[in-house]
Amino acid sequence: MTAVETPQAPRKTTPPGPERAGRGEPPGWLVRLKRQKLASYVILLVFAVLYIGPLLMLVTTAFKTLPEFFQNPTGMPESLRFENFTEAWNEAQFARYLVNSVVYTTVATAVCVVTSVLVAFPIARGYLKGGRYILLLYVIALFLPPALIPQFQLILNLGLFNTRAGYILLFLVNPIGIIILVNYIKAIPRELDESAAIDGCGYYRFVFKIIVPLIRPAIATVTVLHAIGLWNELVLAIIYLTNDDLYPVTRGLIAFEGLYGANWPPMAAAVLILMTPMVVLFLFLQRYIVSGLTAGAVKG
């Protein structure tokens, strides 16, 4: 007997359309998204190199000898020369100037934060007539160059030239701090003001007992920004202070500048010593700073 073969039905074939032909490839929008992400990563990498590169060179220079630095400025040190830090500390007289910088930074930052809160709260709540225009003046002040000549003449007329009080007076106002606090306070419900008024809470008690704890991230941000700017200030210290006993720590960096050039390795070590307190302050308050900057930039 012979097996009877059953005819098979012909398979239905579908001509390759555009949707089937491209089924193995990702959609166009996904390709564009990946390209955009790649471009973003490249841009971030470029900025990271621009910021981290000089910092890395600063660290490597701090451990080199001067001949090694001139021979290979950007390379890694052959051996770690910790003597540069001892030389930097003694040559820059940091032990002598450190107390001055701590006093200047602490007093000026504390007064700046308190006054910024007292100015920002009525502006944010609208309790101050013309507050919007005052805030606009602070914004405009960010884009103006420092008025060194009128400022110098004012300090001179007040009899505060070459004094601690006169130098601190230069740093009692920070426009960016007021702007950050205003935008942060706007996010706090106004019902708190009404409830406090009904309960008989005074104005200053309400500000310092209720508002200040709620805006701690913004206060931490303003504190760090102002303290870092004051701690690293050198130009104003050269202009307004001529007495060695009043110099801040940044003034000590000039000791490494010689007649025919600078002693770069000890100077780099001095810069690392100089930046250490502010790095510690930033690390201590960083969890508040991130939220304070983002909220202060977008709220309100």
CORVENUR-V748611 format. One record per helix or strand of 2 or more residues. SS is the DSSP state (H for helix, E for strand). FROM is the first residue (numbers start at 0). LEN is the number of residues. Records with the same first field share a line. If there is no record, write none. Layout:
# CORVENUR-V748611
SS=FROM-LEN ; FROM-LEN
This chain:
# CORVENUR-V748611
H=17-4 ; 27-35 ; 65-6 ; 82-9 ; 93-32 ; 130-12 ; 147-10 ; 163-6 ; 174-11 ; 190-8 ; 202-12 ; 215-16 ; 234-6 ; 243-3 ; 248-8 ; 263-35
